[in-house]
Every structure is written in structure tokens, then in C-alpha cells.
Amino acid sequence: MEKKVKSVPSLADAHLGSRSDMSLEGLRRTFREHVFYTQGRLPVVATTNDLYMALSFTVRDQLLHRWIKTVEQMGRENLKVVSYLSAEFLLGPHLENNMINLGIYDEVRRTAEDAGQDIQALFDQEEEPGLGNGGLGRLAACYLDSLATLEIPAIGYGIRYEFGIFDQEIRDGWQVERTDQWLRLGNPWEIRRPEITCDVGFGGRTESYQDDQGRFRVRWIPHRTVKGVAYDTPILGYRVNTCNLLRLWKAEAVESFEFEAFNVGDYYGAVDQKITSENITKVLYPNDEPVQGKALRLEQQYFFVSCSLQDMLRIYKLFGGDLKQFAGHFAIQLNDTHPAIGVAELMRLLLDENGMDWDTAWDVTRNTFGYTNHTLLPEALEKWPVALFAGLFPRHMEIIYEINRRFLDEVRNRFPGDEGRVARMSLIDESGERYVRMAHLACAGSRAVNGVAELHTRLLQEDVLRDFHDMMPEKFSNKTNGVTPRRFMVLSNPGLSRLITSKIGEAWVSRPEELRRLEQFVDDGDFREAWRRVKHENKQNLARLIHARTGIEVDPSSMFDIQVKRIHEYKRQHLNVLHIIALYNRLKQDPACDLCPRTFIFGGKAAPGYFMAKRIIKLINSVAEVVNNDPDVSRKLKVVFFPDFNVKNTKFVYPAADLSEQISTAGKEASGTGNMKFSMNGALTVGTLDGANVEIREEVGAENFFLFGLTAEEVDSLQRNGYQPMEFYRDNPVLQGVIERLTSGHFSWGDQELFKPLIDSLLYHDTFMLFADFGAYVNAQQQVDAAYRDPERWTRMSILNVSRMGKFSSDRAIREYCRDIWNVKPVRVELD
Ligand SMILES: *Cc1c(COP(=O)(O)O)cnc(C)c1O
């Protein structure tokens, strides 16, 4: 991408001597060199971190050659690059993943072990970049993996948060947040690019003027300017040479001595400015939903979007591109509305900084962007008060008004006399306090709009974005989410991966459709036995970790029933708890009753300000304490809250599950991706017809999925007719028993206040309708119990789940984006 590399290829290639040597001997030598020359240590005093850093640099050396070749190609004419804009990338540790993708994992591991080196300790040393909250950020990371694996030239653009998602501790049953200091010991995977910087303005005013050709022009005079500095991380595909770029921006103060002229000797003022500037990328908002009205959040969004667009224009011009053709060279995808201000920013850059006329600029902009919607929850649709927005971005506000004026003219043209529709579709919500509607800006300014599962896309078209769909149905399509089988099978579940490969070869890793060939072994008793052995080992591994982290002993031969995801009322972890209490009551009444032993495992973080979610965590821990310590029930039931669920932990969790809990209120979960990871690792699902559960059930077969609960339509009509939880409560003695236990203070040392807010919500105004689904859920769980007693039947179902999960590889999803939205083709990267 940088011209220098291009103009002196011989120099670049001359450097590829010893360090690019991927032979075992070469790797060993490079590793020793890094211990000494990079870490500055003699091997005898090297710490675990020194060795981890040296190994990471050794592996990174193997990436750089591929990276430079890939990036160099991006400047080529007639080549289209995907630019994935996301405020979050939840990457997980790099080291193991890169070793797998390079194909050196087994060899290096064996060599290290032969030399008496505990390589696992080095993997454990890596701090994960927790630059995301959950599903949305993890999706971005899976898509980067698939883009590289499919040999699509791509750049991920985002924010280099100094503090990512908080680390979760559990104290006295409550969540405690600890800052995530992921950069403390250094990050060997990033390369700072101090020469790649962008200036980003905030506040101030605009003024108009006439340019030399007498044309009306506008310029923005910001009140303050912040500098963005690029930090690059290589993203290697699986067994290919494509090594794409993740470019994250850090905010710094501009080095400006003009400042001195205004405030002579104001040293502290200058320091303040530095601190204010750096605040922008200081910390990730730990909220799964948009934070209302926080200026810093809006500043973060604009900051990284502006840097990224300026960077793309810079790259494009470097290679002599004609701005009118920009949309032919970059396909920019907006991961939710967080980067939607990019529509106005690209317009500003083209109009004000490049002198383009409005119609041409709008054409370029609209052909460049695609927008992925991630939510149906109305409260999660991002909007910003006009006053806040206009104060920070006066020029963008003007541009948005002009986009809106023209857009609403189009609406009036298409639907004459329908002013209600005009008000509904406006980019500005004028129903009360005025807001900028980011989803509307994204829809108006994009060539393509997509949902993330079939049900979600349908509901988007029928409800949340209905007016947009009426007007431009051709823009809409579905792109069901997927996850990468490299991280979530090969890396996480080596035992299962080896077993699968021993039967059908290893082609399934890049072509998961091949997993279908496992079906022919479903009647093979030895295979099923081996399948169970792998699951049992994975459960032992998780049991050990649970003991280490919580002190709780769990039995790996009990059923592992797992719900891990962000804690949220719509995801209904508390429905799961109600079921546990129902089982507890049954066992208390009849300790000899015939229940299949189960271990209930929960994990997930709550937004620090989310009262109910934090109370649900306390509830889980309180129930766990009583259940685990009651000899009447603890032989049959165990309850565990696994603290600090993150990407690094996922490899112990998903592969160890027998049962996957996907029990959100129908119509609330856009897709889910955890559901896919569980099923790929041989767990069966108990779930509602929500998000991608619908498609998972279609693929694996209804007979291999435990379905329960209301449909999205039933939820909707129940809501409209006035949901009365009492009607369900009155008819259900099991439910009454559960609620009585809770209200009595049985799980809270007699404290009847602790869980009252939760119980009152369930009894009187629960929008997530737990009581409506409770009966069906308990029944479905009885079916689960019956199925688990027959290990042969259960194993068959498990094998069929894995063999039919090919559709949910992120490779499939990315192929669809490439074909339907981005119009990009793979490019082979040749090393010389
Ligand atoms: C996959 C994943 C999620 C998303 O899980 P859902 O069950 O789809 O909500 C959240 N966090 C982490 C760490 C993940 O790996």
C-alpha cells in the first residue's frame, strides 16, 4: 500500500532471508533470536511473557511476507477491496490461531514439548484484545477470518480501545467490573504506523465561500482537532497466502505549536488538550445496546469513521484513482449503525475537500456503502439528539438536512399525499425532542441493506424498516450470520476435529459442507463411542477449569446444560433459573425422583448500569449456593456461574456442552451466533423459534432439536392484546411453587427484598413473557431428560447436528456478501 514498497520490490524481497524460513530449524533459530534480540534476555532468565512474545514474533515474521504481498495487491487497478467498518472487533487470542492457519501448529507444539517447554503456558499468557461486547464484535472477527481464507482483499477498520470490555469478577454473588489492561505487557501483533495519521475535527462552525471557478462551497472550521494514528494487525487466512489488514485508530493530540501562540506559556492547558484528545479511544462502552446521549460515544464513532474514510481516499489517490469511480474500488460495509455517520462524512470529504458536485458525490456515496442491521429491539435503534449532533458536527448536520430534503422529495414523489409516511421515514425524528435517526441515514445512504437471519430480515421488512422496504425492496436481502470453523472447531475442539478428519479427511475445515459425509458413520458403534469419549474429555477439561475458577466440583458424567452469552432480559437467563428451581422443588418433594443428573452452567457479562441483568447474576449465584450445598439435591443438580466469559474461555465452554440454551423471546434475538458454535461442537439445542435457531432447526432436522415456546407472531399478538402474566400463573402449580420459593427468601437467606424487582416484573409487566413460555419450556426439558438417558440416541443426534452445520460457517456468509452486495472476487496472492 505504501509506495516505497512498491517501487523497490527487490529491497522488500531481499529482507525475506532467514526469518521467513518456515522449516522447523528456521523457526527455532528465529525464536532464539527473538528471545535475545527482541526481548533482550538470556534464555535462562526469560519469563513466560518473554517466551510468549518471542514465539509471537516468530509466528508474526511468517505473516509479514504474506501481508506485504497482500496489501501491495490492494492498490492494483480493477481490484475491489472490502472495507469492513465496525466499532467492535472481538478477536480473541492470535497466536494459536495464526499457527493453525499457517499449518505449523502440530509441528511447533511437538517440538516445544520435546524440548520440555510448556507451550500451553505461552498460549495462556496471551491477553485477548477484548475490543467488543459480544455477538456483533465477534461476528466482525469471524468475517475477517473468512475474508482472508476466501482470498478476498479486505481491510477491517475500527478503534484501538486502550481498555476493552471489562474483566468480570464475582464477589459475594455479584458482578464486579475490573478494567481490562490488555496492553500492559505489550502487544506483539500490532504495528504502530506513526506516519499514517489523519486529522479529525470536532465542533466549531461552517462558512460558505466562492471558489476560483465561482462555485458555491462550504468549509468546516472545527473548534478542535484530534489526530488518529494507525495500528495495524495482520489477519491471515487458513492455509492461503492472503493476509489482510486490520487497521485500528488511536486518538492522540495534534502536535500544534500554533497553540502556543494563543496561550503563551499555558503548559497545563496543552497537557489538558492532550488528555482530552486521548480520551476518545480510551475505553469501550460496555453496553450491548446504544448508549443514549453520551457525546464521547458519538465522538468515538465519528473519529474512527473519519480516519478510515480519509485513509481509503488516500490509498485510492496514491494509485491515481478517479474519485468518481471510488465505489468500484471500495465496498464499505457498516456493521450496524455505529459507523453510519460515514454516509455524511464521505459526502463531506467529496464535496468540501475534493470539490465534487452534490449529485456525483451522492451517487458515489450511495454506491459505496452497505448496511447490516443487527437489532429489532426498538430501544436499541440508535438516535442522537439534534442539538448534540449539530454541536459536534455542524457540517454533517447541514449535509444530513440536505440528504433528508432530497430523500423526502423522493418519498413524496413515490407516495403522493402520504405525509405520515414522510414523517416516519425522515432522517430526523420530530415527534418530540428532535433526533437524528442513524438507521434511516444508513438506509438512505446505502446500496444494500441486510438482516442477519431469515426471520430477522423478514421482521425488519415487515416492521422496523417497513417503509424503506416498501420504497426500495431491491435494496434488501438476508445474510444469515456464520462463525469460523477454524477458531470454533479446529482450535477449540482438537479432539473432535481429529476424529472428524480421521473419517472424512481435512477438507471440511475450508468446506464445512463436507461435514455431511459424517452422516454415513452415524450407525457405526465404534465411531459413536469415540464421539462420546471426545465429549467426555472436553467436559473433564471444563470441570477442571470450573473448579479452579469457582471451587465448585462438577461431575463430567452429568449432563452439561450451558447458557453463555451477555446477560439480558430478552435472552432470558432467568427462565433457565425458573426451570432449575422447578427441578429443585421436585427433588425436595421426592428425593428419589427419577431425574437425569445435570450441571447447569452460566456465563456472561452484564452492562455495568443494567440493574435487572446484574440482579439475574446474583440470582444465579444465590440459587447455586443453595442447590450445590443441599445434600438432598446436589447429587442430581449443580449450578455454576463461570466468571469472565470471553473469547479465550469459549474453547473450554462450547466443546463441553451437551445442551445449548437458546431461549430468547421469539422475535427479539436478531440471529445469535453462540447457537451455531454449540451445535458445531455436538451440543443439542433447546430453543425458541428465534433468530438463526429457526434455520439451525431446519438444517439439523426438527427431530434433532428441542423446540418450545411462542412464535414471534404469537408474542406480538399477545403483546397487542395485553399480556397478563397472571393468567399463566394461576393455571400452573409448578410455576407457583417456583415463585413461592423465590418470594419466601429461600435463596436469599430470608431476604424477601433482594429478588422482588425481578419477581414483580415477571408477575405484572414482563415484556419478555417468561410465564407464557414456562410450561412449554419445562416440557421440552423433560424431553431432553428422556433423550439423554439413551446415550446411543443422543450421540446420533449430536453427530447429525455437527454434520449438518456447514451452512453456518462464516465462509458461506462472506461468499453471499461478496456475490450479492460487494461484487468482489477472490485474488490469489503469490509469494516469490
Ligand atoms: C459468540 C459469542 C457471543 C455471542 O453469543 P450469543 O449466544 O449469540 O449471544 C458473545 N460473546 C462471546 C465471547 C462469543 O464468543
The ligand as an ORCA input file, in Angstrom:
! r2SCAN-3c Opt
* xyz 0 1
  C     -20.261    -15.980     20.189
  C     -20.035    -15.107     21.330
  C     -21.068    -14.288     21.802
  C     -22.442    -14.269     21.187
  O     -23.247    -15.255     21.791
  P     -24.821    -15.305     21.577
  O     -25.199    -16.587     22.238
  O     -25.057    -15.356     20.104
  O     -25.402    -14.115     22.224
  C     -20.816    -13.481     22.889
  N     -19.608    -13.479     23.494
  C     -18.602    -14.263     23.079
  C     -17.303    -14.218     23.809
  C     -18.776    -15.092     21.980
  O     -17.754    -15.850     21.549
*
